[in-house]
Amino acid sequence: MPSASSLASTLLRREILDLHAYHVPDSAGYIKLDAMENPYSVPPALRGEIADALAVLPLTVIPTPPPPR
């Protein structure tokens, strides 16, 4: 059985293999609004309202998309 790296080298182009993950700077002490993160929890009363609203929705049915504008 070939190794993962030799298999990858046969399946992927060189420019793909040469890609590296980008550096993410430490964000300790910051609220990161650009990453859609929320450091605060949802208040219990609001959590209950959301749960009640979701409980009556037919979540197994794909909704009909709205008409184009």
C-alpha positions as CSV (number, residue, x, y, z in Angstrom):
1,M,0.0,0.0,0.0
2,P,1.5,3.4,-1.0
3,S,2.1,6.0,1.7
4,A,-0.3,9.0,2.0
5,S,2.4,11.4,0.7
6,S,3.2,9.3,-2.3
7,L,-0.5,8.9,-3.1
8,A,-1.0,12.7,-2.7
9,S,1.9,13.4,-5.0
10,T,0.3,11.3,-7.8
11,L,-3.1,12.8,-7.4
12,L,-2.4,16.5,-6.7
13,R,-0.6,19.1,-8.8
14,R,2.7,20.5,-7.5
15,E,1.2,24.0,-6.8
16,I,-1.4,22.4,-4.6
17,L,1.2,20.3,-2.7
18,D,3.2,23.5,-2.2
19,L,0.4,25.3,-0.4
20,H,0.8,25.9,3.3
21,A,-1.7,27.0,6.0
22,Y,-1.8,30.7,6.7
23,H,-0.7,32.0,10.0
24,V,-3.5,33.1,12.4
25,P,-2.3,35.6,14.9
26,D,-3.2,35.1,18.6
27,S,-6.4,37.0,19.3
28,A,-6.4,36.6,23.1
29,G,-8.2,39.6,24.6
30,Y,-10.0,40.7,21.4
31,I,-13.5,40.2,20.2
32,K,-13.1,38.9,16.6
33,L,-16.0,40.3,14.7
34,D,-14.5,39.3,11.3
35,A,-14.7,35.6,12.1
36,M,-18.4,35.6,13.0
37,E,-17.5,34.6,16.6
38,N,-19.5,35.6,19.6
39,P,-17.7,35.4,23.0
40,Y,-20.9,35.8,24.9
41,S,-23.5,33.1,25.6
42,V,-27.1,33.5,24.7
43,P,-29.3,34.5,27.7
44,P,-31.4,31.6,29.0
45,A,-34.7,33.4,28.2
46,L,-33.7,34.0,24.6
47,R,-32.5,30.4,24.3
48,G,-36.0,29.3,25.4
49,E,-37.7,31.6,22.8
50,I,-35.4,30.2,20.1
51,A,-36.1,26.6,21.1
52,D,-39.9,27.3,21.2
53,A,-39.8,28.8,17.7
54,L,-37.8,25.9,16.3
55,A,-40.0,23.3,17.9
56,V,-43.0,24.2,15.7
57,L,-41.0,24.3,12.4
58,P,-41.0,21.4,10.0
59,L,-37.3,21.0,10.0
60,T,-37.4,17.9,7.8
61,V,-38.9,19.8,4.9
62,I,-36.8,21.9,2.5
63,P,-38.3,25.4,2.5
64,T,-39.5,26.9,-0.7
65,P,-37.1,29.6,-1.8
66,P,-38.4,33.1,-2.0
67,P,-39.1,34.5,-5.5
68,P,-36.3,36.5,-7.2
69,R,-36.5,40.3,-6.7
